[in-house]
Amino acid sequence: MDRTEFIIVTTLVLFATFLLGWFASLLVHRVAQVTHENMDDLDHMAQALHEAEEQRDQAIAYLHQREAELTNRLSQTEAELRATMDGLRDARAEAGELRAQIDRMRPD
């Protein structure tokens, strides 16, 4: 193989490598290319995600409000129960005193 043949073979190998790289680049760009439909889908998904996050935030706010209401009602109910129990204790003590007074008044 003389010098001219070597240059021609090297040129053909480099040209074939260039063509192969160019073809691979073309394939990568075709595969990775984002279409208008894909962009519409991404926009739709982003909008749906935004709406879902808003609904989640509203649900969390509602749950916090509801929890505060229920805690308030529970506190009120517990206060009413304590008042009722105190009243019942006083009524029992008064009934006991009245029984004792009746027992003392009864002639046996």
SEZANU-74633 format. One record per atom (N, C-alpha, C, O): residue number from 1; atom name; y, z, x. Coordinates in nm, 2 decimals. Layout:
REM SEZANU-74633
  seq  atom       v       w       u
  NUM    CA       Y       Z       X
...
REM end
This chain:
REM SEZANU-74633
  seq  atom       v       w       u
    1     N   -0.12    0.00    0.09
    1    CA    0.00    0.00    0.00
    1     C    0.12    0.00    0.09
    1     O    0.14    0.09    0.17
    2     N    0.20   -0.10    0.08
    2    CA    0.32   -0.11    0.16
    2     C    0.44   -0.04    0.09
    2     O    0.43    0.01   -0.02
    3     N    0.55   -0.05    0.15
    3    CA    0.67    0.02    0.10
    3     C    0.72   -0.03   -0.03
    3     O    0.76    0.05   -0.12
    4     N    0.72   -0.15   -0.06
    4    CA    0.76   -0.21   -0.19
    4     C    0.67   -0.17   -0.30
    4     O    0.72   -0.13   -0.41
    5     N    0.54   -0.17   -0.28
    5    CA    0.45   -0.13   -0.38
    5     C    0.47    0.02   -0.42
    5     O    0.46    0.06   -0.53
    6     N    0.49    0.10   -0.31
    6    CA    0.51    0.24   -0.33
    6     C    0.64    0.27   -0.42
    6     O    0.64    0.35   -0.51
    7     N    0.74    0.19   -0.39
    7    CA    0.87    0.21   -0.46
    7     C    0.85    0.17   -0.61
    7     O    0.90    0.23   -0.70
    8     N    0.78    0.06   -0.63
    8    CA    0.75    0.01   -0.77
    8     C    0.67    0.11   -0.85
    8     O    0.70    0.14   -0.96
    9     N    0.56    0.16   -0.79
    9    CA    0.47    0.26   -0.85
    9     C    0.55    0.39   -0.88
    9     O    0.54    0.44   -0.99
   10     N    0.63    0.43   -0.79
   10    CA    0.71    0.55   -0.81
   10     C    0.81    0.53   -0.92
   10     O    0.83    0.62   -1.00
   11     N    0.87    0.41   -0.92
   11    CA    0.97    0.38   -1.03
   11     C    0.90    0.38   -1.16
   11     O    0.96    0.44   -1.26
   12     N    0.78    0.32   -1.17
   12    CA    0.71    0.32   -1.30
   12     C    0.67    0.46   -1.35
   12     O    0.68    0.49   -1.46
   13     N    0.62    0.54   -1.25
   13    CA    0.58    0.68   -1.28
   13     C    0.71    0.75   -1.34
   13     O    0.70    0.82   -1.44
   14     N    0.82    0.74   -1.27
   14    CA    0.94    0.81   -1.31
   14     C    0.99    0.76   -1.44
   14     O    1.04    0.84   -1.53
   15     N    0.98    0.63   -1.47
   15    CA    1.02    0.57   -1.59
   15     C    0.93    0.62   -1.71
   15     O    0.98    0.65   -1.82
   16     N    0.80    0.62   -1.68
   16    CA    0.71    0.67   -1.78
   16     C    0.73    0.82   -1.81
   16     O    0.72    0.86   -1.93
   17     N    0.76    0.90   -1.71
   17    CA    0.80    1.04   -1.73
   17     C    0.92    1.06   -1.81
   17     O    0.93    1.14   -1.90
   18     N    1.02    0.97   -1.78
   18    CA    1.15    0.97   -1.86
   18     C    1.12    0.94   -2.01
   18     O    1.17    1.01   -2.09
   19     N    1.04    0.83   -2.03
   19    CA    1.01    0.79   -2.17
   19     C    0.93    0.90   -2.24
   19     O    0.96    0.93   -2.36
   20     N    0.84    0.97   -2.17
   20    CA    0.76    1.07   -2.23
   20     C    0.85    1.19   -2.27
   20     O    0.84    1.25   -2.37
   21     N    0.94    1.23   -2.18
   21    CA    1.04    1.34   -2.21
   21     C    1.13    1.30   -2.32
   21     O    1.16    1.39   -2.41
   22     N    1.18    1.18   -2.32
   22    CA    1.27    1.14   -2.43
   22     C    1.19    1.14   -2.57
   22     O    1.25    1.18   -2.67
   23     N    1.07    1.09   -2.57
   23    CA    0.99    1.10   -2.69
   23     C    0.96    1.24   -2.74
   23     O    0.97    1.27   -2.86
   24     N    0.93    1.33   -2.64
   24    CA    0.91    1.47   -2.68
   24     C    1.04    1.53   -2.73
   24     O    1.03    1.61   -2.83
   25     N    1.15    1.50   -2.67
   25    CA    1.28    1.55   -2.72
   25     C    1.31    1.50   -2.86
   25     O    1.35    1.58   -2.95
   26     N    1.28    1.37   -2.89
   26    CA    1.29    1.32   -3.02
   26     C    1.21    1.39   -3.12
   26     O    1.25    1.42   -3.23
   27     N    1.08    1.41   -3.09
   27    CA    0.99    1.49   -3.18
   27     C    1.04    1.63   -3.21
   27     O    1.04    1.67   -3.32
   28     N    1.09    1.70   -3.11
   28    CA    1.14    1.83   -3.12
   28     C    1.26    1.83   -3.22
   28     O    1.26    1.92   -3.31
   29     N    1.35    1.74   -3.20
   29    CA    1.47    1.74   -3.28
   29     C    1.43    1.70   -3.43
   29     O    1.49    1.75   -3.52
   30     N    1.33    1.61   -3.44
   30    CA    1.29    1.58   -3.58
   30     C    1.23    1.69   -3.65
   30     O    1.25    1.72   -3.77
   31     N    1.14    1.77   -3.58
   31    CA    1.07    1.88   -3.64
   31     C    1.17    1.99   -3.67
   31     O    1.16    2.06   -3.77
   32     N    1.26    2.02   -3.58
   32    CA    1.35    2.13   -3.59
   32     C    1.48    2.10   -3.67
   32     O    1.56    2.18   -3.70
   33     N    1.49    1.98   -3.72
   33    CA    1.61    1.94   -3.79
   33     C    1.61    2.01   -3.93
   33     O    1.51    2.01   -4.00
   34     N    1.73    2.06   -3.97
   34    CA    1.74    2.13   -4.09
   34     C    1.80    2.03   -4.19
   34     O    1.90    1.97   -4.17
   35     N    1.73    2.02   -4.31
   35    CA    1.77    1.92   -4.41
   35     C    1.87    1.99   -4.51
   35     O    1.89    2.11   -4.50
   36     N    1.93    1.91   -4.59
   36    CA    2.03    1.96   -4.69
   36     C    1.95    2.05   -4.79
   36     O    2.01    2.15   -4.84
   37     N    1.83    2.01   -4.82
   37    CA    1.75    2.09   -4.91
   37     C    1.72    2.23   -4.86
   37     O    1.73    2.33   -4.93
   38     N    1.69    2.23   -4.73
   38    CA    1.66    2.36   -4.66
   38     C    1.79    2.44   -4.66
   38     O    1.78    2.56   -4.69
   39     N    1.91    2.38   -4.64
   39    CA    2.03    2.46   -4.65
   39     C    2.06    2.51   -4.79
   39     O    2.10    2.63   -4.80
   40     N    2.03    2.43   -4.89
   40    CA    2.04    2.48   -5.03
   40     C    1.95    2.59   -5.06
   40     O    1.99    2.69   -5.12
   41     N    1.83    2.58   -5.01
   41    CA    1.73    2.69   -5.03
   41     C    1.78    2.82   -4.96
   41     O    1.77    2.93   -5.01
   42     N    1.83    2.80   -4.84
   42    CA    1.88    2.92   -4.76
   42     C    2.00    2.98   -4.83
   42     O    2.01    3.11   -4.84
   43     N    2.09    2.90   -4.89
   43    CA    2.20    2.95   -4.96
   43     C    2.16    3.02   -5.09
   43     O    2.21    3.13   -5.12
   44     N    2.06    2.97   -5.15
   44    CA    2.01    3.03   -5.28
   44     C    1.94    3.16   -5.24
   44     O    1.96    3.26   -5.31
   45     N    1.86    3.17   -5.14
   45    CA    1.80    3.29   -5.10
   45     C    1.90    3.40   -5.05
   45     O    1.89    3.52   -5.08
   46     N    2.01    3.35   -4.99
   46    CA    2.11    3.45   -4.94
   46     C    2.18    3.50   -5.07
   46     O    2.21    3.62   -5.07
   47     N    2.21    3.42   -5.17
   47    CA    2.27    3.47   -5.29
   47     C    2.18    3.56   -5.36
   47     O    2.23    3.67   -5.41
   48     N    2.06    3.53   -5.37
   48    CA    1.96    3.62   -5.44
   48     C    1.95    3.75   -5.37
   48     O    1.94    3.86   -5.43
   49     N    1.95    3.75   -5.23
   49    CA    1.94    3.87   -5.16
   49     C    2.07    3.96   -5.18
   49     O    2.06    4.08   -5.19
   50     N    2.18    3.89   -5.18
   50    CA    2.31    3.96   -5.21
   50     C    2.31    4.03   -5.35
   50     O    2.35    4.15   -5.36
   51     N    2.26    3.96   -5.45
   51    CA    2.25    4.01   -5.58
   51     C    2.15    4.13   -5.59
   51     O    2.18    4.23   -5.65
   52     N    2.04    4.12   -5.52
   52    CA    1.94    4.22   -5.51
   52     C    2.00    4.35   -5.45
   52     O    1.97    4.46   -5.49
   53     N    2.07    4.33   -5.34
   53    CA    2.14    4.44   -5.27
   53     C    2.24    4.51   -5.37
   53     O    2.25    4.63   -5.37
   54     N    2.31    4.43   -5.44
   54    CA    2.41    4.49   -5.54
   54     C    2.34    4.57   -5.64
   54     O    2.38    4.68   -5.68
   55     N    2.23    4.51   -5.70
   55    CA    2.15    4.59   -5.80
   55     C    2.09    4.71   -5.74
   55     O    2.09    4.82   -5.81
   56     N    2.04    4.71   -5.62
   56    CA    1.99    4.83   -5.55
   56     C    2.10    4.93   -5.54
   56     O    2.07    5.05   -5.57
   57     N    2.22    4.89   -5.50
   57    CA    2.33    4.99   -5.48
   57     C    2.37    5.05   -5.62
   57     O    2.39    5.17   -5.63
   58     N    2.37    4.97   -5.72
   58    CA    2.40    5.02   -5.86
   58     C    2.29    5.11   -5.90
   58     O    2.32    5.22   -5.96
   59     N    2.16    5.08   -5.87
   59    CA    2.05    5.17   -5.91
   59     C    2.06    5.30   -5.84
   59     O    2.04    5.41   -5.90
   60     N    2.10    5.30   -5.71
   60    CA    2.11    5.42   -5.63
   60     C    2.23    5.51   -5.69
   60     O    2.21    5.63   -5.70
   61     N    2.34    5.44   -5.72
   61    CA    2.45    5.51   -5.78
   61     C    2.41    5.58   -5.91
   61     O    2.45    5.69   -5.94
   62     N    2.34    5.50   -5.99
   62    CA    2.30    5.55   -6.12
   62     C    2.20    5.67   -6.10
   62     O    2.21    5.77   -6.18
   63     N    2.11    5.66   -6.01
   63    CA    2.02    5.77   -5.98
   63     C    2.09    5.90   -5.94
   63     O    2.06    6.01   -5.98
   64     N    2.19    5.88   -5.85
   64    CA    2.27    6.00   -5.81
   64     C    2.35    6.06   -5.92
   64     O    2.35    6.18   -5.93
   65     N    2.40    5.97   -6.01
   65    CA    2.48    6.02   -6.12
   65     C    2.38    6.10   -6.22
   65     O    2.41    6.21   -6.26
   66     N    2.27    6.04   -6.24
   66    CA    2.17    6.10   -6.33
   66     C    2.12    6.23   -6.28
   66     O    2.10    6.33   -6.35
   67     N    2.09    6.23   -6.14
   67    CA    2.05    6.35   -6.08
   67     C    2.15    6.46   -6.09
   67     O    2.12    6.58   -6.12
   68     N    2.28    6.43   -6.07
   68    CA    2.38    6.53   -6.09
   68     C    2.39    6.58   -6.23
   68     O    2.41    6.70   -6.25
   69     N    2.38    6.49   -6.33
   69    CA    2.38    6.53   -6.47
   69     C    2.26    6.63   -6.50
   69     O    2.28    6.73   -6.56
   70     N    2.14    6.59   -6.45
   70    CA    2.02    6.67   -6.48
   70     C    2.03    6.81   -6.41
   70     O    1.99    6.91   -6.46
   71     N    2.09    6.81   -6.29
   71    CA    2.11    6.94   -6.22
   71     C    2.20    7.02   -6.29
   71     O    2.18    7.15   -6.30
   72     N    2.31    6.96   -6.34
   72    CA    2.41    7.04   -6.42
   72     C    2.34    7.10   -6.55
   72     O    2.36    7.21   -6.58
   73     N    2.26    7.01   -6.62
   73    CA    2.19    7.06   -6.74
   73     C    2.10    7.17   -6.71
   73     O    2.08    7.27   -6.78
   74     N    2.03    7.16   -6.59
   74    CA    1.93    7.26   -6.55
   74     C    2.00    7.39   -6.52
   74     O    1.96    7.50   -6.56
   75     N    2.12    7.38   -6.46
   75    CA    2.19    7.51   -6.43
   75     C    2.24    7.57   -6.56
   75     O    2.23    7.69   -6.57
   76     N    2.29    7.49   -6.65
   76    CA    2.33    7.54   -6.78
   76     C    2.21    7.61   -6.85
   76     O    2.23    7.72   -6.91
   77     N    2.10    7.54   -6.85
   77    CA    1.98    7.60   -6.92
   77     C    1.94    7.73   -6.86
   77     O    1.90    7.82   -6.93
   78     N    1.94    7.73   -6.72
   78    CA    1.90    7.86   -6.66
   78     C    2.00    7.97   -6.69
   78     O    1.96    8.08   -6.71
   79     N    2.13    7.94   -6.70
   79    CA    2.23    8.04   -6.73
   79     C    2.20    8.09   -6.88
   79     O    2.21    8.21   -6.90
   80     N    2.18    8.00   -6.97
   80    CA    2.15    8.03   -7.11
   80     C    2.02    8.12   -7.11
   80     O    2.01    8.22   -7.19
   81     N    1.92    8.08   -7.03
   81    CA    1.80    8.16   -7.03
   81     C    1.82    8.30   -6.98
   81     O    1.77    8.40   -7.04
   82     N    1.90    8.32   -6.87
   82    CA    1.93    8.45   -6.82
   82     C    2.01    8.53   -6.93
   82     O    1.98    8.65   -6.95
   83     N    2.10    8.47   -6.99
   83    CA    2.18    8.54   -7.10
   83     C    2.09    8.58   -7.21
   83     O    2.10    8.69   -7.26
   84     N    2.00    8.49   -7.25
   84    CA    1.90    8.53   -7.36
   84     C    1.81    8.64   -7.32
   84     O    1.78    8.73   -7.39
   85     N    1.76    8.63   -7.19
   85    CA    1.67    8.74   -7.14
   85     C    1.75    8.87   -7.14
   85     O    1.69    8.98   -7.17
   86     N    1.88    8.87   -7.09
   86    CA    1.96    9.00   -7.09
   86     C    1.97    9.05   -7.23
   86     O    1.96    9.17   -7.26
   87     N    2.00    8.96   -7.33
   87    CA    2.02    9.00   -7.47
   87     C    1.89    9.06   -7.52
   87     O    1.89    9.16   -7.59
   88     N    1.77    8.99   -7.49
   88    CA    1.65    9.04   -7.54
   88     C    1.62    9.18   -7.48
   88     O    1.56    9.27   -7.54
   89     N    1.65    9.20   -7.35
   89    CA    1.63    9.33   -7.28
   89     C    1.71    9.44   -7.35
   89     O    1.67    9.55   -7.38
   90     N    1.84    9.40   -7.38
   90    CA    1.92    9.50   -7.45
   90     C    1.87    9.53   -7.59
   90     O    1.88    9.64   -7.63
   91     N    1.83    9.43   -7.66
   91    CA    1.77    9.45   -7.80
   91     C    1.65    9.53   -7.79
   91     O    1.63    9.62   -7.88
   92     N    1.56    9.51   -7.69
   92    CA    1.44    9.60   -7.68
   92     C    1.48    9.74   -7.65
   92     O    1.42    9.84   -7.70
   93     N    1.58    9.76   -7.56
   93    CA    1.62    9.90   -7.53
   93     C    1.68    9.96   -7.65
   93     O    1.65   10.08   -7.68
   94     N    1.76    9.89   -7.73
   94    CA    1.82    9.94   -7.85
   94     C    1.71    9.98   -7.95
   94     O    1.72   10.08   -8.02
   95     N    1.61    9.89   -7.97
   95    CA    1.50    9.91   -8.06
   95     C    1.43   10.04   -8.02
   95     O    1.38   10.12   -8.10
   96     N    1.40   10.05   -7.89
   96    CA    1.34   10.17   -7.84
   96     C    1.41   10.30   -7.87
   96     O    1.36   10.40   -7.90
   97     N    1.55   10.29   -7.85
   97    CA    1.63   10.41   -7.88
   97     C    1.63   10.44   -8.03
   97     O    1.62   10.56   -8.06
   98     N    1.63   10.34   -8.11
   98    CA    1.63   10.36   -8.26
   98     C    1.49   10.42   -8.30
   98     O    1.49   10.51   -8.38
   99     N    1.38   10.38   -8.24
   99    CA    1.25   10.43   -8.27
   99     C    1.25   10.58   -8.23
   99     O    1.20   10.67   -8.30
  100     N    1.30   10.60   -8.11
  100    CA    1.30   10.74   -8.06
  100     C    1.39   10.83   -8.16
  100     O    1.35   10.94   -8.18
  101     N    1.50   10.78   -8.20
  101    CA    1.58   10.86   -8.29
  101     C    1.51   10.88   -8.43
  101     O    1.52   10.99   -8.48
  102     N    1.45   10.77   -8.48
  102    CA    1.37   10.79   -8.60
  102     C    1.26   10.89   -8.59
  102     O    1.24   10.97   -8.68
  103     N    1.19   10.88   -8.47
  103    CA    1.08   10.98   -8.45
  103     C    1.13   11.12   -8.45
  103     O    1.06   11.21   -8.49
  104     N    1.25   11.14   -8.39
  104    CA    1.31   11.28   -8.39
  104     C    1.35   11.33   -8.52
  104     O    1.35   11.45   -8.55
  105     N    1.39   11.23   -8.61
  105    CA    1.44   11.27   -8.74
  105     C    1.33   11.30   -8.84
  105     O    1.34   11.37   -8.94
  106     N    1.21   11.24   -8.81
  106    CA    1.10   11.26   -8.90
  106     C    1.04   11.40   -8.89
  106     O    1.02   11.45   -8.78
  107     N    1.03   11.46   -9.00
  107    CA    0.96   11.59   -9.00
  107     C    0.81   11.58   -8.99
  107     O    0.75   11.51   -9.08
  108     N    0.75   11.63   -8.90
  108    CA    0.60   11.62   -8.88
  108     C    0.54   11.76   -8.91
  108     O    0.42   11.77   -8.91
REM end
